[in-house]
């Protein structure tokens, strides 16, 4: 099944409206040319502003009390939609916040049939929801790392940084996880972003054992001087 189009909520309302620029069914419904054409038409209509993506992973979330509930519960959004919520057979797997963080497109994955998804657009009434969820992912990244799962920790840190790129602590911990994963150039880029947002991370990085390998680089010395 292939769908490309818009899902919108009018100001002051909760009910969503659908408009598909491309709608096709069947095993061969995914046609790159048709999808590209539909995306081009949407871009011409002004649907080009990217939002903030969030990936919500299944399984244990660190060891901090309340963290799993924060990450897996939609109540953190303050959403009030009366209908459209999937039942327990669907797992909240991802979200995409709009540029103003006033709406979120929620993606639910079937627990029984992987790669089967449902989408639900809701108005977000908690103005801090995106930032607080980013903090939760960042905290979880460190906890998961300490539990001995560096790959999952890196993915969690990446989610936190992408969800709130204006949050210095999220960028800093993403840089640390990249450094520990042996990706120094990407780590330097994220660390530079964190320092640009909050200069206090210069001194912190100099003393942080996560950056022991980066500390040998000249650009690290210049950045944290």
VEXVEX-673093 format. One record per residue (C-alpha): residue in one letter; residue number from 1; x negated, y negated, z negated. Coordinates in pm, 1 decimal, always signed. Layout:
BEGIN
A_NUM_X_Y_Z
...
***
This chain:
BEGIN
X_1_+0.0_+0.0_+0.0
X_2_-141.7_-338.8_+99.0
X_3_-8.5_-673.7_-23.0
X_4_-164.9_-1015.0_+31.5
X_5_+23.1_-1326.9_-69.9
X_6_+132.1_-1546.1_-359.0
X_7_+295.8_-1490.6_-694.6
X_8_+404.5_-1814.0_-859.7
X_9_+589.5_-1960.5_-1157.3
X_10_+772.0_-2290.8_-1119.4
X_11_+699.6_-2556.5_-1386.3
X_12_+904.3_-2500.6_-1699.6
X_13_+1021.7_-2155.3_-1588.4
X_14_+921.4_-1797.0_-1667.0
X_15_+1057.7_-1604.0_-1369.4
X_16_+804.8_-1540.5_-1094.1
X_17_+851.0_-1571.5_-719.0
X_18_+679.5_-1351.3_-461.7
X_19_+577.1_-1437.5_-107.7
X_20_+372.4_-1185.7_+88.8
X_21_+167.7_-1309.9_+383.4
X_22_+89.9_-943.2_+459.0
X_23_+294.2_-640.8_+355.0
X_24_+213.9_-290.5_+479.2
X_25_+263.3_+67.9_+361.2
X_26_+101.1_+398.4_+442.0
X_27_-237.3_+566.4_+427.9
X_28_-376.4_+337.6_+698.5
X_29_-211.9_+17.1_+577.5
X_30_-545.1_-146.7_+486.4
X_31_-658.9_-318.6_+804.5
X_32_-952.5_-557.4_+749.3
X_33_-854.8_-785.8_+1038.0
X_34_-497.3_-822.6_+916.2
X_35_-609.9_-887.6_+558.9
X_36_-868.4_-1143.9_+673.6
X_37_-602.8_-1320.4_+880.7
X_38_-362.0_-1333.1_+586.6
X_39_-633.3_-1464.8_+354.2
X_40_-724.9_-1731.0_+611.1
X_41_-361.2_-1843.7_+632.5
X_42_-344.2_-1870.5_+252.7
X_43_-667.0_-2071.0_+246.7
X_44_-521.2_-2316.3_+499.2
X_45_-220.1_-2355.0_+270.3
X_46_-448.5_-2455.3_-17.9
X_47_-478.7_-2131.5_-214.6
X_48_-855.1_-2153.5_-252.7
X_49_-919.7_-2256.6_-612.7
X_50_-1086.2_-1969.9_-797.3
X_51_-990.3_-1890.8_-1155.0
X_52_-1150.6_-1702.8_-1441.9
X_53_-1158.8_-1319.8_-1420.6
X_54_-1140.9_-1081.3_-1714.1
X_55_-1198.0_-705.0_-1718.0
X_56_-1046.7_-514.0_-2009.9
X_57_-1213.5_-178.3_-2065.2
X_58_-1059.1_+121.0_-2235.3
X_59_-1222.2_+295.6_-2526.3
X_60_-1369.8_+177.2_-2859.9
X_61_-1466.1_-187.0_-2893.9
X_62_-1760.9_-220.4_-3125.1
X_63_-1704.9_-188.1_-3496.3
X_64_-1559.3_-524.5_-3596.4
X_65_-1215.1_-517.1_-3756.8
X_66_-946.7_-665.9_-3535.6
X_67_-1166.3_-690.6_-3227.0
X_68_-997.4_-408.5_-3035.4
X_69_-655.0_-558.3_-3107.8
X_70_-770.0_-896.0_-2979.0
X_71_-908.5_-752.7_-2656.5
X_72_-621.2_-517.1_-2575.3
X_73_-316.7_-712.3_-2690.1
X_74_-137.4_-955.9_-2458.8
X_75_-1.0_-1136.7_-2765.6
X_76_-323.3_-1339.5_-2768.7
X_77_-190.4_-1523.1_-2462.5
X_78_+121.0_-1650.1_-2636.8
X_79_+319.3_-1537.4_-2330.1
X_80_+698.5_-1543.8_-2363.8
X_81_+810.5_-1362.6_-2048.8
X_82_+1128.9_-1167.2_-2129.9
X_83_+1099.4_-917.2_-1846.5
X_84_+845.9_-751.0_-1619.6
X_85_+627.1_-597.5_-1890.3
X_86_+510.9_-245.0_-1794.7
X_87_+585.0_+39.8_-2037.8
X_88_+332.5_+241.6_-2238.8
X_89_+240.0_+439.2_-1928.0
X_90_+37.3_+142.0_-1807.6
X_91_-288.6_+8.1_-1951.3
X_92_-381.1_-361.0_-1941.8
X_93_-692.1_-346.2_-1725.6
X_94_-766.8_-699.3_-1605.6
X_95_-653.8_-1060.1_-1591.2
X_96_-717.6_-1364.9_-1379.2
X_97_-663.1_-1703.2_-1543.6
X_98_-575.8_-1996.1_-1319.3
X_99_-816.3_-2297.2_-1313.0
X_100_-614.7_-2478.9_-1582.1
X_101_-576.3_-2161.5_-1793.5
X_102_-202.3_-2221.9_-1811.0
X_103_-112.6_-1900.2_-1629.0
X_104_-263.1_-1553.8_-1603.3
X_105_-216.2_-1275.7_-1352.8
X_106_-221.0_-953.0_-1555.4
X_107_-323.3_-627.3_-1391.2
X_108_-194.5_-300.8_-1539.9
X_109_-336.8_+36.6_-1438.6
X_110_-137.9_+360.4_-1455.0
X_111_-267.3_+589.5_-1730.3
X_112_-180.0_+898.8_-1527.8
X_113_-260.3_+790.2_-1172.2
X_114_-585.7_+598.5_-1145.8
X_115_-602.4_+320.9_-886.0
X_116_-226.8_+262.6_-917.6
X_117_-164.6_-91.0_-1040.4
X_118_+115.4_-328.3_-1136.3
X_119_+82.4_-707.7_-1148.7
X_120_+255.1_-944.3_-1388.2
X_121_+217.7_-1322.8_-1380.3
X_122_+278.7_-1497.5_-1712.2
X_123_+258.8_-1849.3_-1843.8
X_124_-11.8_-1883.3_-2111.5
X_125_+99.7_-2092.1_-2408.9
X_126_-210.5_-2051.7_-2624.7
X_127_-446.1_-2317.1_-2487.7
X_128_-743.2_-2145.0_-2653.1
X_129_-662.3_-1793.8_-2531.6
X_130_-919.1_-1780.0_-2251.3
X_131_-1200.6_-1915.3_-2471.0
X_132_-1116.8_-1690.5_-2765.5
X_133_-1096.5_-1383.7_-2544.0
X_134_-1437.1_-1472.2_-2397.7
X_135_-1580.1_-1494.4_-2749.7
X_136_-1432.1_-1153.1_-2827.2
X_137_-1596.0_-994.9_-2522.4
X_138_-1927.3_-1157.9_-2612.2
X_139_-1908.3_-1029.7_-2969.3
X_140_-1815.2_-685.0_-2843.7
X_141_-2115.7_-684.2_-2609.3
X_142_-2356.4_-714.8_-2901.0
X_143_-2171.9_-454.8_-3108.1
X_144_-2162.2_-206.0_-2820.7
X_145_-2533.1_-262.9_-2758.8
X_146_-2610.5_-189.1_-3123.3
X_147_-2406.2_+130.9_-3087.8
X_148_-2645.9_+248.4_-2816.8
X_149_-2457.4_+170.7_-2494.3
X_150_-2654.6_-100.1_-2308.8
X_151_-2473.2_-62.5_-1971.5
X_152_-2130.6_-121.9_-2129.5
X_153_-2275.4_-405.1_-2337.2
X_154_-2398.5_-577.8_-2021.3
X_155_-2055.5_-546.1_-1858.7
X_156_-1887.0_-692.4_-2166.6
X_157_-2133.5_-983.0_-2178.1
X_158_-2075.1_-1046.7_-1809.7
X_159_-1699.0_-1055.8_-1866.5
X_160_-1739.5_-1308.1_-2147.7
X_161_-1962.3_-1533.9_-1937.4
X_162_-1733.6_-1525.5_-1633.2
X_163_-1422.6_-1577.1_-1841.2
X_164_-1562.0_-1891.5_-2003.3
X_165_-1860.9_-2023.7_-1806.6
X_166_-1847.0_-2344.5_-2010.6
X_167_-1914.2_-2150.7_-2332.4
X_168_-2286.0_-2170.7_-2411.0
X_169_-2293.4_-1874.0_-2647.3
X_170_-2133.1_-1649.1_-2385.0
X_171_-2391.5_-1748.6_-2124.8
X_172_-2673.3_-1702.8_-2378.0
X_173_-2575.5_-1349.0_-2473.7
X_174_-2520.8_-1258.8_-2110.6
X_175_-2876.9_-1377.1_-2045.9
X_176_-3000.8_-1160.5_-2333.7
X_177_-2825.5_-850.3_-2200.5
X_178_-2963.1_-914.7_-1852.6
X_179_-3313.1_-948.4_-1994.3
X_180_-3278.4_-623.3_-2188.2
X_181_-3149.5_-453.7_-1872.8
X_182_-3465.9_-548.9_-1683.2
X_183_-3309.0_-818.2_-1464.4
X_184_-3534.8_-1116.5_-1546.8
X_185_-3441.5_-1352.0_-1262.6
X_186_-3070.5_-1328.5_-1338.1
X_187_-3146.4_-1360.3_-1708.1
X_188_-3338.3_-1683.5_-1648.6
X_189_-3049.3_-1826.2_-1448.2
X_190_-2800.6_-1752.7_-1727.3
X_191_-3035.6_-1877.4_-1996.6
X_192_-3082.8_-2202.1_-1805.9
X_193_-2704.1_-2239.5_-1791.5
X_194_-2677.2_-2182.7_-2167.9
X_195_-2951.3_-2436.3_-2243.9
X_196_-2788.0_-2685.8_-2008.6
X_197_-2464.4_-2654.1_-2203.3
X_198_-2629.9_-2664.1_-2546.1
X_199_-3002.5_-2751.0_-2588.3
X_200_-3016.6_-2578.0_-2928.5
X_201_-3059.8_-2249.0_-2741.7
X_202_-3411.0_-2352.9_-2643.1
X_203_-3542.6_-2292.8_-2994.0
X_204_-3325.2_-1987.1_-3044.4
X_205_-3454.8_-1823.0_-2727.5
X_206_-3816.9_-1881.5_-2829.6
X_207_-3760.7_-1675.4_-3145.6
X_208_-3525.7_-1416.5_-2996.9
X_209_-3677.9_-1069.6_-2953.3
X_210_-3431.4_-1001.8_-2670.3
X_211_-3643.2_-1233.9_-2456.5
X_212_-3985.0_-1086.5_-2538.1
X_213_-4050.0_-994.4_-2175.4
X_214_-3916.8_-1324.5_-2041.4
X_215_-4140.9_-1513.6_-2284.4
X_216_-4438.5_-1415.4_-2068.7
X_217_-4302.1_-1619.0_-1777.5
X_218_-4402.3_-1977.4_-1707.8
X_219_-4047.3_-2083.5_-1620.9
X_220_-3929.4_-1949.9_-1958.6
X_221_-4191.1_-2161.4_-2134.8
X_222_-4086.7_-2471.9_-1941.1
X_223_-3718.1_-2411.0_-2007.4
X_224_-3758.1_-2359.8_-2382.7
X_225_-4027.7_-2623.5_-2446.1
***
